[in-house]
Structures are given as C-alpha cells and as structure tokens.
C-alpha cells in the first residue's frame, strides 16, 4: 500500500472538541467560571478526540471517547495507575471531577482531563514508527522506559477485559499452546471473531510464523505482570533539554510482562514500517535508535539472562495484538478500510517480515546488541 494511503487511513477522524463541549466538561470539574474556557489546540492523534483547553488560570488536556469504545471502569483503572505512578515518575496526572471520579459521561461520550504536560512538545508532529531526532534522545527514551518499569513495579494491577484501547501480549504467550488456545482467545473477542468470519480468514494459519517467537518468550511468564504504558513512542513525551520532562497518553496502558515497554519502544522506533509496507527497501529502519534505547534502558535497569534471551522475540511480537485491537476499533467506528489495513498490513505483513531475510537480520542484530 502506498505511503500516502497508509497515512490517510491513520488520520484522526473524530469531530473536534468544541468550546461549548469543553465548558460543560470543565463545569463538571467544579470550575465556577466556564465562560472564559477556550480551545488552545486540537490534537491530531488518532483513536480519540482531544484538545488543550485554557481555563483562564491554567491549561488542561481533555480527551473524549464514545461510550461504546471504552468503559468507565477501564479508564478509571488506568487513571488510578497514572496518578499513583505520578508520585514518583513524570506522568501528567488525571484530574478528579466534582463527583469524585476521573471520568465524566454525557451525551454518549466519556471525558477525561489531565494536567498540562510540562516541557517542550518536541515530537508533536512525529508519527508512530518514526525515530527520535538523535541517538541521545533515543538513549533518554530507553532510560525513561526503565524508570517507568521500576516505578510501576509495585503499583497494584487489576483484571482487564479485552478492549480496543490496549497493547497486550496475551495472545503472544498463548500461540504456542496451540489452535484450541487461540480459538478461545478469539471467542473472547466477538468483534474480531466476526471480522475473521466475514473475511473468511484462517487466523490460526496466519499465526504460524509467530509460533517460534511465542516459544522463545515463555520464560517471561515467570515475571510478575505490571502496568505498562503500552505506546512509549517519542510522540508521547515532552522534553526539557536532553531529558524527558513528562510522559503523556496512557490510553493504551496495559498489564504486561515488565519488559513490554522496552520491546514496544524498540519496535516503534527502529523499523520503518511505512516504507517496508509500501514495498520499498525491506531493510529500511534505524538500528542505531534500537541500540541507544537499549543502552539507556540497561543503564537504569540491566536485563536478566532470560530477558536478554527473550527480548528479540518479544520485539517481533510487540505490535501483533495491538494491530488486532485496531481491527476491533476500526470495526466499531466503522471503517472497513482501516480494519483491513490493521489486519493485512499491521498484523499479517509485519509478522511475515520478521521471518523474512531482512527481519531475520534485524532480530540477529538485536540479539547481538543485547548480549554485548
């Protein structure tokens, strides 16, 4: 698929938050003077409408979800994690509404509001699968991923129902258990199940390339699961000079193995999926970014032997389930073209690449780098 087509499919299609809408939400926060509320900027990020909102005395970040896309329970669990994390880690805290909760529901939508991020929005126009501007920024991102892991280690987790707004590794661990386990995973996700049936897809056959990677990550099952960011890309960071001052957008926060955010960060920043999916150079990417992210991470949180052995396989699996969640998200909108892109390119083509000559070389590079 051509690059312009891919980028167009991933544009934000939600109607922007209006000033009147923002006034209603700000009023629910308990703010008395809502007449001065104005929209400073509208977010271009996909999957939800969002805006930077001026309250007069301060600015906040507001996000809106349709009620049929995400639940109040899911969002409030993530908010509780973020607000606990923010005590020891630079995350933008979620604000509390007048009723004591961190969500506000009205007119078929759920709203959340967070503090304004501190620092420079250096990567606001950078899309996923684009690298940091420098090796130094990549190293700082890895360092921050490690700090997040350590800060989240003892924060209580909660059971998560399957949802479009997550970046889990459940399927990654279950593939090697066989077809019955995979069928059960699909059964628990009726929207994905319906999509597979409508398209006549053989999901189990499409997973065969990934069985070997699933086998290689099994030792990570022994680690205690913990909250992860789920999308630790530079576009979700603010900066103060050479340091990350705030991490934002925990909308894909998921309970995962502790190594999850490192694997996701490496995959998001070192493989040029847009070029590869367009049929251009199959080796297009930024290996120096992967190396620097890993260096920054290990300077703060050295990997154990089992983590070293499993990391490259976890990277290969890191986008798989998110792309399937995108199928569900697109089917709900509905956007059949986006659903097909998420499955055929995001899920299937990316998986196949990791078993190609170029993908095999990339994974060999990661293994050599992590064991140095």
ABEGO torsion letter per residue (X at the ends): XBAAAAAAAABBABBBBBAAAAAAAAAAAGBABAAABBBABBBABBGBBBBBBBAGABBBBBBBBBAAABBAAAAAAAAAAAAAAAAABBBBBBBBBAAGBABBBBGGBBBBBBBBBBEBBAAAABBBGBBBABAAAAAAAAAAAAAAAAAAAABBBBBBBBBABBBBAAAAAAAAAEAAAAAAAAAABAAAAAAAAAAGBBAAAAAAAAAAAAAAAAAAAABBBBBBAGBBBAAABBBBEABBABBBGAAABBBBBAAAAAAAAAAAAABBAAAAAAGBBAABEBAAAAAAAAAAAAAABBBBAAAAAAAAAAAAAAAAAAAAAAAAAAAAOBBAAAAAAAAAAAAAAAAAAAABAAAAAAAAAAAAAAAX
